[in-house]
Amino acid sequence: MQTDYAGHTVPVVDPDTGVIFQAQIFVAVLGASSFTFAHASFSQKLPDWIEGQCRALTFFGGVTKAIVCDNLWMCGSPTGWSSSSMNHKRVGRHGRSLRHDDPAATRSR
């Protein structure tokens, strides 16, 4: 699974207040099939990134053997993560899930 935030934002209007905010679009793709998941979030901060990862894995119906992230620094390792190197305190529930399922993870660049 390859994940990243799209470069463009999408304006979203709060129906109660009329306030417009720019939603960040999290995208996950299964490379071989181009099966795609997209999720709008308030920011690209860690909690929104974790939610996007979890929603994508739920959407795809399980954990992939590998996750390629453009912003892998959020997991606490500049070179990649593994059950031994990942900063589990930073990623909480997502980290525990990855430790259990142990997918390979790499940076996209």
C-alpha distance (Angstrom), angle and dihedral (degrees) to the residues before:
residue distance angle dihedral
M1 . . .
Q2 3.79 . .
T3 3.81 117.6 .
D4 3.79 136.5 -173.1
Y5 3.77 142.9 132.8
A6 3.80 115.9 -95.2
G7 3.78 113.9 -114.8
H8 3.78 95.1 -123.4
T9 3.79 127.1 66.4
V10 3.78 127.5 -142.8
P11 3.80 123.1 -135.6
V12 3.81 112.4 -121.8
V13 3.81 122.9 -170.6
D14 3.79 121.1 -145.7
P15 3.82 102.0 -132.6
D16 3.81 92.7 -149.8
T17 3.80 99.5 49.2
G18 3.79 104.1 18.9
V19 3.82 89.1 -129.2
I20 3.80 113.8 148.5
F21 3.80 120.6 -143.8
Q22 3.78 130.5 179.0
A23 3.80 109.8 -114.3
Q24 3.80 118.2 -147.4
I25 3.81 113.2 -133.7
F26 3.82 115.7 -137.0
V27 3.81 112.1 -161.2
A28 3.81 130.1 -167.3
V29 3.80 123.3 -176.5
L30 3.78 133.6 -173.0
G31 3.79 97.1 -138.4
A32 3.80 102.3 -149.4
S33 3.80 94.5 50.3
S34 3.84 100.6 25.9
F35 3.82 86.2 -131.0
T36 3.81 101.1 165.5
F37 3.80 136.7 -157.2
A38 3.82 124.0 -171.1
H39 3.80 129.6 -174.5
A40 3.82 130.4 -178.3
S41 3.81 116.3 -137.8
F42 3.79 137.9 174.1
S43 3.81 94.9 -115.4
Q44 3.78 146.3 -8.9
K45 3.79 92.1 -110.2
L46 3.79 122.1 128.7
P47 3.83 98.8 -92.0
D48 3.82 91.6 51.2
W49 3.80 91.5 44.8
I50 3.81 91.4 51.2
E51 3.80 90.7 47.8
G52 3.81 90.2 51.2
Q53 3.82 91.8 50.6
C54 3.81 92.4 47.8
R55 3.81 93.5 46.0
A56 3.81 90.7 49.0
L57 3.81 93.3 51.0
T58 3.81 89.7 47.6
F59 3.81 90.9 48.4
F60 3.81 91.7 50.4
G61 3.81 90.6 47.3
G62 3.80 101.0 -118.3
V63 3.77 148.1 2.1
T64 3.77 119.1 -53.3
K65 3.80 122.0 -135.7
A66 3.80 90.3 -115.9
I67 3.80 136.3 23.1
V68 3.80 118.2 -161.1
C69 3.80 111.6 -163.2
D70 3.77 127.6 -173.1
N71 3.82 91.2 -156.2
L72 3.80 99.1 40.0
W73 3.83 91.2 147.1
M74 3.81 85.8 86.7
C75 3.79 88.3 73.7
G76 3.77 90.5 59.5
S77 3.78 100.4 -110.1
P78 3.81 125.3 97.0
T79 3.81 93.4 -157.0
G80 3.79 103.3 39.5
W81 3.74 139.7 -67.9
S82 3.73 136.6 -95.7
S83 3.75 133.5 166.9
S84 3.80 88.3 -89.0
S85 3.82 101.3 41.8
M86 3.80 102.9 37.7
N87 3.77 118.8 105.6
H88 3.82 95.9 -122.8
K89 3.80 93.4 -179.7
R90 3.81 90.4 62.0
V91 3.78 96.6 48.3
G92 3.82 100.1 37.5
R93 3.79 114.7 -179.5
H94 3.79 93.3 11.6
G95 3.80 90.1 53.5
R96 3.80 92.0 50.8
S97 3.81 89.5 50.1
L98 3.80 91.7 50.3
R99 3.79 91.5 46.4
H100 3.83 88.6 54.0
D101 3.82 97.3 44.0
D102 3.84 94.4 31.6
P103 3.82 101.1 -157.6
A104 3.79 117.6 -179.1
A105 3.79 110.8 -105.6
T106 3.76 129.8 -166.2
R107 3.76 139.8 170.8
S108 3.77 116.5 -104.9
R109 3.80 91.5 -130.8
